[in-house]
């Protein structure tokens, strides 16, 4: 859909994804390489088995992500999330996953 209808916006979505990865890369127990984020999708590793619980906690903060596996979360940026929304998403992820130190 984005390729057909929002091509001009994709660069911003990709920048938001990189911002997200950079914003959580230093969290203990989180595995993500911001340099490998080239699209609007960010896959990041969490402690074994904790992804489903983290997804539920993030939903409570208004951040919708998907547990790809018991230890992998996928976040996708899109036109419904602006820069302020990305900052809030980073803060929520840091709050939720920072509790797991």
N, CA, C and O atoms as a GROMACS GRO file, in nm:
protein
  404
    1UNK      N    1   0.082  -0.119   0.000
    1UNK     CA    2   0.000   0.000   0.000
    1UNK      C    3   0.087   0.126   0.000
    1UNK      O    4   0.063   0.220  -0.076
    2UNK      N    5   0.187   0.127   0.086
    2UNK     CA    6   0.274   0.246   0.095
    2UNK      C    7   0.348   0.270  -0.036
    2UNK      O    8   0.366   0.385  -0.076
    3UNK      N    9   0.391   0.164  -0.101
    3UNK     CA   10   0.463   0.181  -0.227
    3UNK      C   11   0.376   0.244  -0.335
    3UNK      O   12   0.425   0.317  -0.420
    4UNK      N   13   0.248   0.215  -0.331
    4UNK     CA   14   0.157   0.268  -0.432
    4UNK      C   15   0.100   0.405  -0.396
    4UNK      O   16   0.075   0.487  -0.484
    5UNK      N   17   0.078   0.431  -0.267
    5UNK     CA   18   0.005   0.550  -0.228
    5UNK      C   19   0.084   0.651  -0.144
    5UNK      O   20   0.043   0.766  -0.134
    6UNK      N   21   0.192   0.610  -0.085
    6UNK     CA   22   0.264   0.699   0.007
    6UNK      C   23   0.415   0.691  -0.013
    6UNK      O   24   0.491   0.697   0.084
    7UNK      N   25   0.457   0.676  -0.136
    7UNK     CA   26   0.599   0.660  -0.166
    7UNK      C   27   0.683   0.776  -0.109
    7UNK      O   28   0.793   0.753  -0.058
    8UNK      N   29   0.633   0.898  -0.117
    8UNK     CA   30   0.708   1.013  -0.067
    8UNK      C   31   0.730   1.007   0.084
    8UNK      O   32   0.824   1.067   0.136
    9UNK      N   33   0.646   0.936   0.153
    9UNK     CA   34   0.652   0.928   0.299
    9UNK      C   35   0.746   0.818   0.347
    9UNK      O   36   0.784   0.818   0.464
   10UNK      N   37   0.783   0.726   0.261
   10UNK     CA   38   0.863   0.611   0.305
   10UNK      C   39   0.996   0.651   0.369
   10UNK      O   40   1.038   0.589   0.466
   11UNK      N   41   1.062   0.752   0.317
   11UNK     CA   42   1.190   0.793   0.375
   11UNK      C   43   1.172   0.834   0.521
   11UNK      O   44   1.257   0.806   0.605
   12UNK      N   45   1.061   0.900   0.550
   12UNK     CA   46   1.034   0.940   0.688
   12UNK      C   47   1.007   0.818   0.776
   12UNK      O   48   1.054   0.812   0.890
   13UNK      N   49   0.932   0.722   0.724
   13UNK     CA   50   0.908   0.598   0.800
   13UNK      C   51   1.037   0.524   0.827
   13UNK      O   52   1.056   0.471   0.936
   14UNK      N   53   1.126   0.520   0.730
   14UNK     CA   54   1.255   0.453   0.748
   14UNK      C   55   1.339   0.526   0.853
   14UNK      O   56   1.406   0.462   0.934
   15UNK      N   57   1.336   0.659   0.851
   15UNK     CA   58   1.409   0.736   0.952
   15UNK      C   59   1.350   0.712   1.092
   15UNK      O   60   1.424   0.704   1.190
   16UNK      N   61   1.218   0.702   1.100
   16UNK     CA   62   1.155   0.672   1.229
   16UNK      C   63   1.198   0.535   1.280
   16UNK      O   64   1.224   0.519   1.399
   17UNK      N   65   1.207   0.438   1.191
   17UNK     CA   66   1.250   0.305   1.232
   17UNK      C   67   1.393   0.308   1.286
   17UNK      O   68   1.422   0.245   1.387
   18UNK      N   69   1.480   0.380   1.219
   18UNK     CA   70   1.618   0.392   1.266
   18UNK      C   71   1.621   0.462   1.402
   18UNK      O   72   1.696   0.421   1.490
   19UNK      N   73   1.541   0.566   1.419
   19UNK     CA   74   1.530   0.637   1.547
   19UNK      C   75   1.486   0.542   1.658
   19UNK      O   76   1.541   0.544   1.768
   20UNK      N   77   1.388   0.459   1.629
   20UNK     CA   78   1.340   0.361   1.727
   20UNK      C   79   1.453   0.266   1.766
   20UNK      O   80   1.478   0.244   1.884
   21UNK      N   81   1.521   0.210   1.667
   21UNK     CA   82   1.630   0.116   1.695
   21UNK      C   83   1.740   0.182   1.777
   21UNK      O   84   1.791   0.124   1.873
   22UNK      N   85   1.776   0.304   1.740
   22UNK     CA   86   1.881   0.375   1.814
   22UNK      C   87   1.836   0.405   1.957
   22UNK      O   88   1.917   0.405   2.049
   23UNK      N   89   1.707   0.431   1.975
   23UNK     CA   90   1.655   0.467   2.106
   23UNK      C   91   1.648   0.353   2.205
   23UNK      O   92   1.640   0.376   2.326
   24UNK      N   93   1.651   0.230   2.156
   24UNK     CA   94   1.641   0.115   2.246
   24UNK      C   95   1.766   0.026   2.244
   24UNK      O   96   1.775  -0.069   2.322
   25UNK      N   97   1.860   0.055   2.157
   25UNK     CA   98   1.977  -0.032   2.139
   25UNK      C   99   2.060  -0.049   2.264
   25UNK      O  100   2.125  -0.152   2.281
   26UNK      N  101   2.060   0.050   2.353
   26UNK     CA  102   2.145   0.043   2.472
   26UNK      C  103   2.076  -0.023   2.591
   26UNK      O  104   2.135  -0.034   2.698
   27UNK      N  105   1.952  -0.067   2.574
   27UNK     CA  106   1.882  -0.130   2.686
   27UNK      C  107   1.941  -0.268   2.716
   27UNK      O  108   1.961  -0.347   2.623
   28UNK      N  109   1.968  -0.298   2.841
   28UNK     CA  110   2.016  -0.431   2.876
   28UNK      C  111   1.912  -0.536   2.836
   28UNK      O  112   1.793  -0.520   2.862
   29UNK      N  113   1.957  -0.641   2.774
   29UNK     CA  114   1.867  -0.748   2.734
   29UNK      C  115   1.800  -0.728   2.600
   29UNK      O  116   1.729  -0.817   2.552
   30UNK      N  117   1.820  -0.612   2.537
   30UNK     CA  118   1.763  -0.586   2.405
   30UNK      C  119   1.873  -0.601   2.302
   30UNK      O  120   1.983  -0.548   2.318
   31UNK      N  121   1.843  -0.673   2.197
   31UNK     CA  122   1.938  -0.694   2.089
   31UNK      C  123   1.882  -0.633   1.961
   31UNK      O  124   1.784  -0.681   1.906
   32UNK      N  125   1.947  -0.526   1.916
   32UNK     CA  126   1.909  -0.463   1.789
   32UNK      C  127   2.031  -0.388   1.736
   32UNK      O  128   2.104  -0.325   1.813
   33UNK      N  129   2.051  -0.394   1.607
   33UNK     CA  130   2.161  -0.321   1.544
   33UNK      C  131   2.099  -0.212   1.456
   33UNK      O  132   2.050  -0.241   1.347
   34UNK      N  133   2.101  -0.088   1.503
   34UNK     CA  134   2.041   0.020   1.424
   34UNK      C  135   2.097   0.032   1.283
   34UNK      O  136   2.027   0.076   1.192
   35UNK      N  137   2.222  -0.007   1.264
   35UNK     CA  138   2.283   0.001   1.131
   35UNK      C  139   2.222  -0.098   1.032
   35UNK      O  140   2.240  -0.083   0.911
   36UNK      N  141   2.152  -0.197   1.082
   36UNK     CA  142   2.089  -0.296   0.995
   36UNK      C  143   1.944  -0.261   0.963
   36UNK      O  144   1.879  -0.331   0.885
   37UNK      N  145   1.893  -0.155   1.022
   37UNK     CA  146   1.755  -0.112   0.996
   37UNK      C  147   1.755  -0.029   0.868
   37UNK      O  148   1.805   0.084   0.866
   38UNK      N  149   1.698  -0.085   0.763
   38UNK     CA  150   1.698  -0.018   0.633
   38UNK      C  151   1.558   0.010   0.580
   38UNK      O  152   1.543   0.078   0.479
   39UNK      N  153   1.456  -0.041   0.646
   39UNK     CA  154   1.319  -0.018   0.603
   39UNK      C  155   1.240   0.035   0.721
   39UNK      O  156   1.298   0.087   0.816
   40UNK      N  157   1.110   0.024   0.715
   40UNK     CA  158   1.027   0.071   0.825
   40UNK      C  159   0.999  -0.037   0.928
   40UNK      O  160   0.912  -0.020   1.014
   41UNK      N  161   1.071  -0.147   0.922
   41UNK     CA  162   1.053  -0.256   1.018
   41UNK      C  163   1.176  -0.269   1.107
   41UNK      O  164   1.290  -0.265   1.061
   42UNK      N  165   1.148  -0.285   1.237
   42UNK     CA  166   1.256  -0.304   1.334
   42UNK      C  167   1.227  -0.434   1.409
   42UNK      O  168   1.122  -0.448   1.472
   43UNK      N  169   1.319  -0.527   1.400
   43UNK     CA  170   1.311  -0.652   1.475
   43UNK      C  171   1.412  -0.642   1.588
   43UNK      O  172   1.529  -0.612   1.566
   44UNK      N  173   1.366  -0.668   1.711
   44UNK     CA  174   1.462  -0.664   1.820
   44UNK      C  175   1.440  -0.780   1.914
   44UNK      O  176   1.328  -0.823   1.941
   45UNK      N  177   1.552  -0.831   1.964
   45UNK     CA  178   1.550  -0.944   2.055
   45UNK      C  179   1.533  -0.898   2.198
   45UNK      O  180   1.580  -0.792   2.238
   46UNK      N  181   1.464  -0.982   2.274
   46UNK     CA  182   1.445  -0.959   2.417
   46UNK      C  183   1.475  -1.090   2.489
   46UNK      O  184   1.500  -1.192   2.424
   47UNK      N  185   1.473  -1.089   2.621
   47UNK     CA  186   1.502  -1.209   2.699
   47UNK      C  187   1.412  -1.324   2.656
   47UNK      O  188   1.296  -1.303   2.622
   48UNK      N  189   1.466  -1.442   2.658
   48UNK     CA  190   1.393  -1.561   2.614
   48UNK      C  191   1.256  -1.571   2.680
   48UNK      O  192   1.244  -1.569   2.802
   49UNK      N  193   1.154  -1.582   2.598
   49UNK     CA  194   1.019  -1.601   2.645
   49UNK      C  195   0.947  -1.476   2.688
   49UNK      O  196   0.830  -1.483   2.728
   50UNK      N  197   1.013  -1.360   2.682
   50UNK     CA  198   0.950  -1.239   2.736
   50UNK      C  199   0.876  -1.155   2.632
   50UNK      O  200   0.809  -1.058   2.669
   51UNK      N  201   0.887  -1.188   2.505
   51UNK     CA  202   0.824  -1.104   2.402
   51UNK      C  203   0.673  -1.093   2.418
   51UNK      O  204   0.621  -0.982   2.412
   52UNK      N  205   0.599  -1.202   2.437
   52UNK     CA  206   0.454  -1.188   2.448
   52UNK      C  207   0.410  -1.097   2.564
   52UNK      O  208   0.318  -1.017   2.547
   53UNK      N  209   0.473  -1.110   2.678
   53UNK     CA  210   0.438  -1.025   2.792
   53UNK      C  211   0.472  -0.879   2.763
   53UNK      O  212   0.394  -0.789   2.796
   54UNK      N  213   0.587  -0.855   2.702
   54UNK     CA  214   0.628  -0.718   2.669
   54UNK      C  215   0.530  -0.656   2.570
   54UNK      O  216   0.498  -0.538   2.581
   55UNK      N  217   0.483  -0.734   2.473
   55UNK     CA  218   0.387  -0.684   2.376
   55UNK      C  219   0.259  -0.639   2.446
   55UNK      O  220   0.204  -0.534   2.414
   56UNK      N  221   0.213  -0.716   2.542
   56UNK     CA  222   0.094  -0.679   2.618
   56UNK      C  223   0.115  -0.552   2.698
   56UNK      O  224   0.027  -0.466   2.703
   57UNK      N  225   0.230  -0.540   2.761
   57UNK     CA  226   0.260  -0.419   2.838
   57UNK      C  227   0.271  -0.296   2.748
   57UNK      O  228   0.227  -0.188   2.784
   58UNK      N  229   0.331  -0.314   2.632
   58UNK     CA  230   0.344  -0.202   2.539
   58UNK      C  231   0.208  -0.159   2.485
   58UNK      O  232   0.184  -0.040   2.465
   59UNK      N  233   0.121  -0.255   2.462
   59UNK     CA  234  -0.016  -0.223   2.418
   59UNK      C  235  -0.084  -0.133   2.521
   59UNK      O  236  -0.156  -0.041   2.484
   60UNK      N  237  -0.061  -0.161   2.648
   60UNK     CA  238  -0.119  -0.078   2.754
   60UNK      C  239  -0.066   0.065   2.750
   60UNK      O  240  -0.132   0.158   2.798
   61UNK      N  241   0.052   0.083   2.692
   61UNK     CA  242   0.111   0.216   2.674
   61UNK      C  243   0.072   0.278   2.539
   61UNK      O  244   0.117   0.388   2.506
   62UNK      N  245  -0.011   0.208   2.462
   62UNK     CA  246  -0.052   0.259   2.332
   62UNK      C  247   0.044   0.229   2.220
   62UNK      O  248   0.033   0.287   2.112
   63UNK      N  249   0.137   0.137   2.243
   63UNK     CA  250   0.235   0.100   2.141
   63UNK      C  251   0.201  -0.040   2.092
   63UNK      O  252   0.204  -0.136   2.168
   64UNK      N  253   0.168  -0.049   1.963
   64UNK     CA  254   0.129  -0.178   1.906
   64UNK      C  255   0.246  -0.238   1.830
   64UNK      O  256   0.291  -0.184   1.728
   65UNK      N  257   0.294  -0.350   1.880
   65UNK     CA  258   0.402  -0.426   1.818
   65UNK      C  259   0.358  -0.572   1.815
   65UNK      O  260   0.252  -0.606   1.867
   66UNK      N  261   0.439  -0.657   1.756
   66UNK     CA  262   0.404  -0.798   1.740
   66UNK      C  263   0.516  -0.887   1.794
   66UNK      O  264   0.634  -0.862   1.768
   67UNK      N  265   0.479  -0.990   1.867
   67UNK     CA  266   0.577  -1.091   1.908
   67UNK      C  267   0.595  -1.186   1.791
   67UNK      O  268   0.507  -1.266   1.760
   68UNK      N  269   0.709  -1.178   1.727
   68UNK     CA  270   0.741  -1.267   1.615
   68UNK      C  271   0.778  -1.406   1.664
   68UNK      O  272   0.758  -1.505   1.594
   69UNK      N  273   0.831  -1.412   1.784
   69UNK     CA  274   0.869  -1.538   1.847
   69UNK      C  275   0.872  -1.509   1.998
   69UNK      O  276   0.848  -1.396   2.039
   70UNK      N  277   0.901  -1.609   2.080
   70UNK     CA  278   0.907  -1.583   2.224
   70UNK      C  279   1.013  -1.481   2.266
   70UNK      O  280   1.006  -1.426   2.375
   71UNK      N  281   1.111  -1.457   2.178
   71UNK     CA  282   1.216  -1.363   2.214
   71UNK      C  283   1.244  -1.257   2.107
   71UNK      O  284   1.350  -1.195   2.108
   72UNK      N  285   1.150  -1.236   2.014
   72UNK     CA  286   1.167  -1.135   1.909
   72UNK      C  287   1.040  -1.053   1.895
   72UNK      O  288   0.930  -1.106   1.887
   73UNK      N  289   1.058  -0.922   1.891
   73UNK     CA  290   0.948  -0.828   1.872
   73UNK      C  291   0.969  -0.755   1.741
   73UNK      O  292   1.082  -0.719   1.706
   74UNK      N  293   0.859  -0.734   1.668
   74UNK     CA  294   0.865  -0.657   1.543
   74UNK      C  295   0.784  -0.529   1.561
   74UNK      O  296   0.670  -0.532   1.605
   75UNK      N  297   0.846  -0.418   1.526
   75UNK     CA  298   0.779  -0.288   1.524
   75UNK      C  299   0.782  -0.238   1.380
   75UNK      O  300   0.882  -0.252   1.310
   76UNK      N  301   0.672  -0.179   1.336
   76UNK     CA  302   0.663  -0.126   1.201
   76UNK      C  303   0.618   0.019   1.209
   76UNK      O  304   0.514   0.049   1.268
   77UNK      N  305   0.695   0.108   1.149
   77UNK     CA  306   0.655   0.249   1.145
   77UNK      C  307   0.568   0.271   1.022
   77UNK      O  308   0.582   0.203   0.920
   78UNK      N  309   0.477   0.368   1.033
   78UNK     CA  310   0.390   0.397   0.920
   78UNK      C  311   0.338   0.540   0.930
   78UNK      O  312   0.370   0.612   1.025
   79UNK      N  313   0.259   0.581   0.834
   79UNK     CA  314   0.216   0.720   0.826
   79UNK      C  315   0.124   0.764   0.938
   79UNK      O  316   0.099   0.884   0.953
   80UNK      N  317   0.075   0.672   1.018
   80UNK     CA  318  -0.012   0.712   1.129
   80UNK      C  319   0.068   0.752   1.253
   80UNK      O  320   0.009   0.792   1.354
   81UNK      N  321   0.201   0.740   1.248
   81UNK     CA  322   0.285   0.776   1.362
   81UNK      C  323   0.383   0.885   1.320
   81UNK      O  324   0.465   0.864   1.231
   82UNK      N  325   0.373   1.000   1.385
   82UNK     CA  326   0.464   1.110   1.355
   82UNK      C  327   0.587   1.106   1.446
   82UNK      O  328   0.603   1.012   1.524
   83UNK      N  329   0.672   1.206   1.437
   83UNK     CA  330   0.795   1.208   1.516
   83UNK      C  331   0.768   1.208   1.666
   83UNK      O  332   0.837   1.140   1.742
   84UNK      N  333   0.668   1.283   1.710
   84UNK     CA  334   0.633   1.283   1.852
   84UNK      C  335   0.585   1.145   1.895
   84UNK      O  336   0.617   1.099   2.005
   85UNK      N  337   0.509   1.079   1.810
   85UNK     CA  338   0.463   0.944   1.840
   85UNK      C  339   0.578   0.846   1.850
   85UNK      O  340   0.576   0.755   1.933
   86UNK      N  341   0.679   0.865   1.767
   86UNK     CA  342   0.796   0.777   1.773
   86UNK      C  343   0.871   0.800   1.904
   86UNK      O  344   0.920   0.705   1.965
   87UNK      N  345   0.881   0.924   1.946
   87UNK     CA  346   0.946   0.952   2.075
   87UNK      C  347   0.870   0.886   2.189
   87UNK      O  348   0.931   0.831   2.281
   88UNK      N  349   0.737   0.890   2.183
   88UNK     CA  350   0.656   0.825   2.287
   88UNK      C  351   0.674   0.674   2.282
   88UNK      O  352   0.678   0.609   2.386
   89UNK      N  353   0.684   0.618   2.162
   89UNK     CA  354   0.704   0.473   2.149
   89UNK      C  355   0.839   0.432   2.208
   89UNK      O  356   0.848   0.333   2.280
   90UNK      N  357   0.943   0.509   2.178
   90UNK     CA  358   1.075   0.479   2.234
   90UNK      C  359   1.070   0.486   2.387
   90UNK      O  360   1.122   0.398   2.455
   91UNK      N  361   1.006   0.589   2.440
   91UNK     CA  362   0.996   0.604   2.585
   91UNK      C  363   0.920   0.487   2.647
   91UNK      O  364   0.958   0.437   2.753
   92UNK      N  365   0.813   0.444   2.582
   92UNK     CA  366   0.734   0.331   2.634
   92UNK      C  367   0.816   0.202   2.633
   92UNK      O  368   0.814   0.126   2.729
   93UNK      N  369   0.886   0.179   2.524
   93UNK     CA  370   0.967   0.057   2.515
   93UNK      C  371   1.076   0.061   2.621
   93UNK      O  372   1.103  -0.039   2.687
   94UNK      N  373   1.139   0.176   2.638
   94UNK     CA  374   1.243   0.189   2.740
   94UNK      C  375   1.184   0.164   2.879
   94UNK      O  376   1.248   0.100   2.962
   95UNK      N  377   1.064   0.215   2.904
   95UNK     CA  378   1.001   0.196   3.035
   95UNK      C  379   0.968   0.049   3.058
   95UNK      O  380   0.995  -0.004   3.166
   96UNK      N  381   0.910  -0.016   2.960
   96UNK     CA  382   0.869  -0.155   2.976
   96UNK      C  383   0.989  -0.248   2.981
   96UNK      O  384   1.000  -0.331   3.072
   97UNK      N  385   1.078  -0.235   2.887
   97UNK     CA  386   1.193  -0.328   2.882
   97UNK      C  387   1.300  -0.290   2.983
   97UNK      O  388   1.379  -0.376   3.022
   98UNK      N  389   1.304  -0.167   3.024
   98UNK     CA  390   1.399  -0.125   3.128
   98UNK      C  391   1.367  -0.187   3.263
   98UNK      O  392   1.456  -0.199   3.348
   99UNK      N  393   1.241  -0.226   3.284
   99UNK     CA  394   1.199  -0.291   3.408
   99UNK      C  395   1.259  -0.430   3.421
   99UNK      O  396   1.263  -0.487   3.530
  100UNK      N  397   1.304  -0.484   3.311
  100UNK     CA  398   1.348  -0.624   3.310
  100UNK      C  399   1.497  -0.639   3.338
  100UNK      O  400   1.551  -0.749   3.328
  101UNK      N  401   1.563  -0.530   3.374
  101UNK     CA  402   1.707  -0.537   3.398
  101UNK      C  403   1.741  -0.630   3.511
  101UNK      O  404   1.858  -0.647   3.545
   0.00000   0.00000   0.00000
